[in-house]
Every structure is written in C-alpha cells, then in structure tokens.
Amino acid sequence: MAKRRLKKGRVAFAMFVVAGTIVFADNVRRDLFPPKQSGIIVSGSFKSDNAQNSPTSGEDALILGNDGTRPTTAFDGVQNLGFSELSIPSSRLSTGALVLIDNAHPAGEIVYSGMTDLNNCKNEYYTLMSDSVLLNEEAAQALNQMMTDYYNTTGLNDFIVYGTTGTYTGSGSLCPEYFPESVLGNTMDLAINGYDSVLTYDGKDEEGWIIDNCTKYGFIVRYPENKEDITSQDYCPWHLRYVGNVHAAIMAEKNFCLEEYIDFLKDYTFDKAFCYNLNGVNYEIYSVESMGDSTPARVPVSGNYTISGNNSDRYIITTVK
C-alpha cells in the first residue's frame, strides 16, 4: 500500500482556521460575560478593592517619624506620589535653621541636640576664647572647612571664636552686644588675634575674606550692611549665623537678610515651590502656614527634607529632589 503524504499547505491552512475559530469564540465569550474589575484603579488617587478598609490617618496610619513629626499615608493624587503627609507639632515653630529670634520674637524652649565642643574638633587654623565652646555639629564642620580655606588663601590663622551660645559682653568685650538668637547654638562671634592684643573684627583688610565667602559654607552675616531698617541692628561683621548651604546661597544671590528671606518664602507652597540648583543638586523649598497645635504638611517619603519654623506663623520645608 502506498504511503499517504501530508501536504504542508493543507496543514497550515487547517491550523489557521483553528486559530481563527479560537479567537472568534473568545471574543464572543467576553461580550456575553464581561470580566469583573479588580486590583488598582487610578482615578486621581491609588485605590484597591479594599481601599475603604485601609487606614489613611489617625493611630493606624503609617508612622515614618522625623524629629517629633507625625506622618500619615494620605495622598491627594498621582502628582503627590512619593510624598506623605505628616503632622508638625507647634513646638517645632521655634526650632530650626531659619528661626527668627529677636525682641519681637523671643525664643521658645530650647533643647540642645547635635552640639559639639569645638575644643574637641577644631583644626589649627583658628583659636578659641574659652575652654568650652559649644556649636552645632554641622556648623562646626563648616567652620573648620572655612577656616582651612581662609588660611590656604591668605596664609593667616588669626581668627578667634569669641563666643557662641554665651558671648561675654561685659566691660572691655570685643563683642559688646549679646543677641537672643545665640541660644540656638548655630551662631558665632569672631575676634582677631592681633600682634599684641585681641581686636574687634571689622570685616576689613585680608580678614574680609570671611565676610565675602562665608555663604559658601552655609554662614551668613546675620546683621549685614544697609539692612539696619529691616533688622533693627547696626552692621555686625563679627556675628555670623549658620543657616545651611542652600539658604545661604539664595540669600547671597538675592541680597536678602534673614527677615527678607523668611518673608520671601511665604509666597511659595507645596504646589508652587521655590526651586534652586546648588552645585548640581536640585532643591525645592516651600512654606506651610501654622494651624496651631498640629499642622499637616507634605514631605518626601524618602526623608530627604528638613523642617524649620520661622518662630512666627509658618514652617519652611526644604527638600532634595
């Protein structure tokens, strides 16, 4: 008996017909029995079938924690993905790098943390007036770098840190005025070690390098020239305050004193943040109006942010993009 041979053309045609029949039958099934929706639905915010049982605030909310703040997982929409909402206690209004403390805005309760004794960490490019000089750790690191660069530029190491949290202002003081903001632990008063005596620092001559460059290290001249009508203080080149690199850079660029900068930031919110690039790093800065005992605010889930009160009516949030 002769062997039957399969014809490849007929086999291919048959397979094509079978495949088409399966697709047609599946489409008919979908029309007659539409699938039930489930899973994540995007409609302004992320939700799931059991979203109504998921906590978004209160005691059951996700607690991330950040210096006494209380975050939740309440999101307003896709545009806020990567942010969480936290609750800022009113005690934070008088703490932070940008707190304004003067006679009209007295200091709240100060709890020192992150402080270091300069005697234990200073370099050889400046001296101290007393045996124990406390300064914020971040400010101390910036001070060391600034004084190193000052020496490398001028060949001088003649600065004295005359005071930080407790500056002597009695008879014969080279810094005759004590400023209430010194309680923060991030200010310093400078003097000059002369040939045969200690001199008041006037911001001139080669020592003027510090005034011209301090913002590169996160310091500002707290009471600058030509701002007396705003600060209510005469020019004090010897009184520096640490506010952090990005804030110091913005203030220098815009020729702002601290009062002007705080007022400037009131116009920027989470939805319209102030954007700034410093050394290749993108920052967004925005303010949140205080709501009393507890103020809700959005912050990055990543934790790359800082919060400072202004000691009046707002919190200033600085984020790293």
Residue pairs with C-beta under 8 A, 6 or more apart in sequence:
38 49
39 48
39 49
40 46
40 47
40 48
41 47
41 48
42 78
44 77
44 78
45 75
45 76
45 77
45 78
46 75
46 78
48 54
55 61
55 73
56 72
56 73
56 74
57 72
57 74
58 72
61 71
61 72
61 73
61 74
62 71
62 72
62 73
62 84
63 70
63 71
64 71
64 84
64 86
64 301
64 303
65 71
66 86
66 299
66 303
66 305
66 307
67 92
67 307
68 89
68 91
68 92
69 86
69 87
69 88
69 89
69 92
69 297
69 299
69 307
70 86
70 87
70 89
70 294
71 84
71 85
71 86
71 87
71 299
72 84
72 85
72 86
72 87
73 84
73 85
74 84
74 85
75 81
75 83
75 84
75 85
80 298
82 300
82 301
82 302
83 298
83 299
83 300
83 301
84 298
84 299
84 300
84 301
85 296
85 297
85 298
85 299
86 296
86 297
86 298
86 299
87 294
87 295
87 296
87 297
88 288
88 294
88 295
88 296
88 297
88 307
88 315
89 293
89 294
90 290
90 292
90 293
90 294
90 295
91 108
91 109
92 307
92 309
92 315
93 108
93 290
93 309
93 310
93 311
93 312
93 315
94 101
94 107
94 108
94 109
94 309
94 311
95 108
95 110
95 308
95 309
96 306
96 307
96 308
96 309
96 316
97 186
97 242
97 243
97 244
97 247
97 306
97 308
98 243
98 247
98 258
98 261
98 262
98 308
98 309
98 310
98 316
99 107
99 181
99 184
99 308
99 309
99 310
99 311
100 181
100 258
100 259
100 262
100 310
100 311
100 312
101 107
101 180
101 181
101 183
101 184
101 311
102 179
102 180
102 181
102 232
103 180
105 311
105 312
106 180
107 180
107 181
107 183
107 184
107 311
108 311
110 183
110 184
110 185
112 134
112 185
114 136
114 137
114 138
115 134
115 135
115 136
115 137
115 185
116 134
116 135
116 136
116 137
116 140
117 132
117 133
117 134
118 128
118 133
118 134
118 135
118 140
118 143
118 161
118 164
119 128
119 131
119 132
119 133
121 140
121 144
122 128
122 140
122 143
122 144
123 144
123 147
123 148
124 157
125 144
125 147
125 148
125 150
125 151
125 157
125 159
126 143
126 147
126 157
126 159
126 160
126 161
127 157
127 159
127 160
127 161
127 193
128 160
128 161
129 160
129 161
129 162
129 163
129 168
129 191
130 163
133 161
133 163
133 164
134 164
134 165
134 185
135 143
135 161
135 164
135 165
135 185
135 186
135 188
136 184
136 185
136 186
136 242
138 218
138 242
138 244
139 186
139 188
139 218
139 219
139 242
142 217
142 218
142 219
142 242
143 161
143 188
143 217
143 219
145 217
146 210
146 213
146 214
146 216
146 217
146 219
147 157
147 159
149 213
150 156
150 159
150 209
150 210
150 213
151 157
153 209
154 206
154 207
154 209
156 206
156 207
158 192
158 193
158 194
158 207
159 190
159 191
159 192
159 193
159 201
159 207
159 210
160 190
160 191
160 192
160 193
160 198
161 188
161 189
161 190
162 168
162 174
162 175
162 188
162 189
162 190
162 191
162 238
163 175
163 182
163 188
163 189
164 182
164 185
164 187
164 188
164 189
165 182
165 183
165 185
166 182
167 173
167 175
167 178
167 182
167 189
168 175
169 175
169 176
169 177
169 178
174 191
174 198
174 199
174 200
174 201
174 238
175 189
175 191
175 200
175 238
175 239
177 236
179 187
179 222
179 233
179 239
181 187
181 222
181 241
182 189
186 241
186 242
186 243
187 222
187 239
187 240
187 241
187 242
188 239
188 240
189 238
189 239
189 240
190 201
190 210
190 238
190 239
190 240
191 198
191 199
191 200
191 201
191 238
192 198
192 199
192 200
192 201
192 207
193 199
200 238
201 207
201 237
201 238
202 237
202 238
203 210
203 211
203 221
203 237
203 238
210 240
211 221
211 237
214 220
214 221
214 240
214 248
215 248
215 249
215 251
215 252
216 245
216 248
216 249
217 245
217 248
218 242
218 243
218 244
218 245
218 247
218 248
219 240
219 241
219 242
219 243
219 248
220 240
220 241
220 243
220 248
220 251
220 252
220 257
220 258
221 236
221 237
221 239
221 240
222 231
222 236
222 239
222 240
222 241
222 257
222 258
223 231
223 233
223 234
223 235
223 236
223 239
223 257
224 231
224 235
224 257
225 235
227 257
227 260
228 234
228 235
230 257
230 259
230 260
231 257
231 258
231 259
241 258
243 251
243 258
244 306
244 318
245 278
246 276
246 278
246 281
246 283
246 285
246 318
247 261
247 318
249 276
249 278
250 256
250 261
250 276
251 257
251 258
251 261
254 260
254 261
254 264
256 264
262 310
262 312
262 314
262 316
265 274
265 285
265 286
265 287
265 314
265 316
266 287
266 314
268 274
268 285
268 286
268 287
269 286
269 287
269 288
270 286
270 288
270 297
270 298
270 317
272 286
273 284
273 285
273 286
273 319
274 284
274 285
274 286
275 282
275 283
275 284
276 282
276 283
276 285
277 283
281 320
281 321
282 320
282 321
283 318
283 319
283 320
283 321
284 318
284 319
284 321
285 316
285 317
285 318
285 319
286 316
286 317
287 310
287 314
287 315
287 316
287 317
288 295
288 296
288 297
288 314
288 315
288 317
289 295
289 313
289 314
290 309
290 313
290 314
290 315
295 315
297 307
297 315
297 317
299 305
299 307
299 317
299 319
300 319
300 320
304 319
304 320
305 317
305 318
305 319
305 320
306 317
306 318
307 315
307 316
307 317
308 315
308 316
308 318
309 315
309 316
310 316
